[in-house]
Amino acid sequence: MENIAIVVVAYNRANSLARLLDMIQKAHYSIVVDLIISIDFGENQDVIDVAHSLEWKHGNKKIIQHQKNLGLKKHIISCGDIVKNYDAIVMLEDDLLVSKYYFDFAYDALQFYNNDENIAGIGLYHYPLTESSLSKFQPLTEHNEVYFIQLPCSWGQVWTQKQWRRFKSFYEQWNGTFKNIPTYIQYWGMHSWKKIFAEYMIQENQFFVHPVFSFTSNPGEQGTNYHSKINYYETKLSERKIQLGHFNNAYHYDTNFELLPFFIEMQSPVLQEYNFAMDLHGSKTPEEIKNPYVLTTQKCRKPILSFSNELFPLERNIIENKKGSKIHLCKTNDMIFGYLFRWQNKLRPYYYTRNKLRNKLKLYFNKKIN
């Protein structure tokens, strides 16, 4: 797989675009790579000037200037369609930061996972926080430095032609109904392509592969998804290659960033007799938990087993059987849904649009990491 293009998604952020283009220009490439800059229509002459001023040293450069405003969702879909002319594309939105090794990881992962039918795409980003609850997130790893999650990446994503074709087939037949995505994603706006892709991934049981060390970072600049700068998801960039691992030899996470129960059962025999769901981030609603039992950090009336939360990531407390009173195995009907459940359902619909909510999120974020 050698015919790979970089697709940069741009709109009205000239300074951000200039920064990204400078970073990808200085990155390492082992093959000739085309660069395609797609600019959505807007008041963006400065953006157009920045795009034209770059002398791309690693292959051909093409600029697409849309004559009408597509909006973020349609723009991303149109950029994804560019893969029809390539074996694969690496898509980067204009506000991202990238490691100089970002393309090395993308290239190696494309060769490694090319024939894996479980994978819907490759993410260049590692989440330091969950999107479901703003909890600290550190995936378990063993013999490799990747994990698989049932959530698409929007901060540096890689698609093969086959992967994108499967999604487009779903998208063109989709009736617009969200039946599978969790509550926190339901609140994302109609401009979100990621919301639709998440529905596709859950329905088709697909996963994105992610590195445990990030090759992109999101400084949270003002744009379609943020009305002011919010840097919760900014993270350190990896400065080295990482060890890849096969799908069956790495840990899998659901759309709520919860480890799949199978991986806990394998290492904790005491839990094997229970049909349980995972809710260690405390973000799942009653409707999302279908199992008769649950492992949760939310309160419950009659815990069957309880564990400490002194180890991180939290799954280690269960695997190592650290007794305590912070993580509970209980019947799902005995759960007492608390703060996070209220936060999701009452505050999340406003999604960063009001100062009051931004302040609440900042306070909660500081509480979670301190």
N, C-alpha and C positions, 0 to 999 in steps of 0.2 A: 504494500500500500504506500505508493510514493507520490501520487498526484493529490496534494493537499493544499488547500487555500486557507488563508486567514481572512475572516470577514469581520470588519469593524462596523459596529452599529452606532451611528452618530445622529445628533439632532441639533441642539442649540448651545452646546457647551464647548466653545472653541478652545479655551484654556485646558480643559480636561482632555479633549481630543489631542491637542499638541503634546501633552504629557505622555499619553498612552502611545502615540506614534513614535515618540522618542524612545520609550522603553522597549517597544517591540523591535525597533530598528537596531538596538544595541544587544538584543538577545542572541542566543546561539542557535544556529540552524545547520543541520547536517545534510539537507537537501535544498533544492531550489523550491521556493514557496511563493505563490502568487498572493498579493494583497488586494482585497476588495474593500473599499470604503463606501458604505451605503448611507446616504444622508437623507433623512426624512425632510419633507418640505416644511419650511418655517422661516423666521427672520434670522437667517443663518449664513449671511455672506461671509462673515469671519470664519465660520466652520468650513465653508467651501474653499476659502483661501488657504487655510491650514492644510486641508487635504491635498490641494494641488501643489503646495510648496514642498511636500515630502518627496525626496528622491529615494525611492525604495531600492535597496542594494541587493535584495535576496531573490528577486524574480520580477515578474510583471506586476504593474499596478493598474487597477481599474477603479474609477469613481462612478458611482450610481447616484444621480440627483433626482429624487422623486418630484414629480410636478404637482402633486397634491399631498396633503398631510394624511398619512396612513394611521398614525397613532402607534403606540408601542407594540401592541399585540400583532397587528397586521404587518408592521415593519419587521418584527422578529420572524414571523412566518415567511415573509418574502425573502429574508436573508437565509433562512433555513433551506429554501428551495434552490439556492445557489449550489448546493451539494450535488444537484443533478449533473453538473459539469465536472465533478471531481470525485475522487474516491472518498474523501472526507473533508470536513471543514472544521476550523477552530473559530468559534464565535466569541467576540469580545465587545462588550458595551463600552462606550467612550469614557466612562468615569472610572474604569478599573485601573489598578496598578498590577504589574506583572513581574514575576521573577525572570531573570535572564535564562533560566532553565525551563520556562513554561512549555516551550515547544518540544524540548527533549522529552518531557514527561508525556505530552500529548502524542508524540510520534511513537514512543515505546509502548504506550498503552494501546494505541491503535493496532500495532502489530500483535500484541499479546492477547487482546480480547476480540480480535476481528471476527472469529467464528463462534463466539459465545452468544447463544440465543437468549440468555437471561438479561442481557444488558441493553438498555435503551439509550445510553449515552455515557460520556466520560466527563466528570466534573474536574475543573482545575483548582477548585476552591475547597478549603477545609473549614467547616463551621466551628468557631470557638464557642458559640452559643446556639442553642436550639431555636428554631423559628417558632416552635409551638409554645414555648413558655419563657424564653430568655434565660434558661438555665445553662450553666456551664456544660459544655459537651466535649467529652474525650472518648472516642471509640476504643474498644478493646482491640488489640492486635496480637498476632502470633505468627512468627516466621515471615511476616511481610509488613508493608506499611501502607495498606489500602483497606478500605471498608466499603460495603455496599449498602445503599439506602434507597428506599422506595419514594424518592423525591427528586425531581429534576433540579439541576444546577442552573442558575441564571447569572452567575458571576464568573464566566469563563467556561464554555461548554464545547464538547467535541462530539460531532455526529458523523457516522459513516453514511453513505448513500442508502444502504439497506435499512439502517436504524431510522433515518428520517422518513423513508418511504413507508415504513410500517406505521409511524405516527400519523403521517398525512392521510393514509387510508382510513385510520380511525377518525381523524378530524373531519374528513369530508363526509363520513356517514353518521357522525355524532349528532344527536337530536337536541343538544344544548342543555341536557339535564345532568346535574351532578349527583350521583348516587353513592359514591364511595369515599370522597375526600373528607377528612376530619373537619371539625367545627372551625378551627382557627383558619383554615384555608377557605372555608365558605365565605369568610368576610373579606377576602381579597377582591379588588374591584374587577369590573368587566374588561379592563384593559390588560389583564394578566394572562399571558400565554401560558405561564407556568402553572396556573390553576387548572387549565385544560390538560396540560401534559401530565400533571399529577393524577388526574382522573384516569387518563389512559394507562399510566403505569400500574395503578392499583388494579384496574380491571383486567389488564393483561399479565399481571404478576411480573413486572419488569423492574429493574434496578439501575441506578447510576453508580458507577464506581468512582470513589473519591480518594485522594491522597490524605494521609494523616498530617502531612506538612503542606501548607498551602502554596500554590504557585500563582495565585491571584489574590488581591485584597480589594475590599470595597470600603472606600473612605466615607461613604454615606452622603454624597453631595446632593444638593437640591436637584430634583428632577421629577419624573412622573410618579415615582413611588415615595419620594420624600419631599415635604414642603419646606424643610430646612435641613441643615447639616446634622445628621445623626450617625455617629461613628461606632455604634455598638458592634458592628461586624467587621471592623478593620482588624487585620491580623498580620503577623510577621510572615514575610515571604521566604520560601525555602531557597536555599542557595546550594543545593546538591540534588543529585538524582536519588530516587527512592526504590525500594524493593517491591516489585509487583507480586500479586498472589492470585491464584485461580479462585473462581467464584465459590467452589466447594471447600476452599481452605482459608476463608476469611469470614469475618463476622457480618451479619446482615441486620439492618435496622429498618423499622417501619416508618411511615410518613410522619409520625410524632417523635422521631428520633429515639424510639424505644427498641432495645435489643429484642430480636425475636425469641419467644419463650424456649424454642428448641435448644438454643445455645446455653441457656441456664439449666435446663433439664439434664443436658449431657454432663454438666459439672457439679450438679447438686442433686444427688439421688433422693434426698428427702422430699423433693418437690415433684418427683416423677408421677406420683399417684394423683396429682391435681391437674385439672384442665384450667390453666390460668392465663390471663392477659398480663402484659407489662405496662406499668404506669408510674415509673420511677421519677419522671419529671412532673407528675401531678397535673397533667394538662388534658387528660381525656375526660369527655363528658359521659354521662350514663348511657347515652345512645350508642356510643362508640365501643363500649365494652360488651362483647357478645358472650364471653366465657363465663362459666359459673363462679370462677375464682379470679382474684386479681392480686398481683404484687404491686403495692402502691406506697407512695409517701403521703397520700392523703389519709385523713383519719378514718378509722373504722370502729364499729361497735364491739365486735367480738373477734379480735385477731387470733388466727390459728397458730401462726408463727410470726416472730418479730426479729428484726435485724438492726444493727447499728448503721449509721451513715458516716462513720469516721474515715472510711476508705474512699478513694476516688479513682476511677469512676464508680458510681454507686453499685453497679453489678458485682464488684469485687467483694462487697460485704456479704452478699448472698452466696457467692461461689466459695468464699473462705469461711462461711458460717459464723460471721461475727454477730453475736447476740446483742440485742439492744432494743430500742423502742421507737425507731424512726421509720423503718420500712416494714410494712405488714403484708402478710398473706392472709386474706380474708375472703369471705363470700362477697361477690359483687353487690348483692343486695344490702350488705352491711356497711358499704362505703358511705362516708359523710363528705360530700363534695364541698370543697372550701374555697380559698381565696382565688386560686388560679381559674377555677371554673367560673366564678363570678366575673373575674377580669376578662376572660374570653368573651363571655356572652353580653356583658354590659359596656365594656370599654372598647373592645377590639373593633367594632363596626366603624368607629371614628378614625382609627388607624393613622395616628400621627398628625391629624389635621388641626388639632387644637392645642394651645399651650398647656392647658390643664392636663391633658393626657400625656403629653411629652414629659411633663414634670413627674407624673406618676410612674412612667416607664423608667425614667432616670433613677428615681428613688428605688424602684424595685430591682433594677439592674445592679445598682451599688450594693443592695442588700444581698443579692445572690452571690456576688463574687467576693465579698469581704467576710 
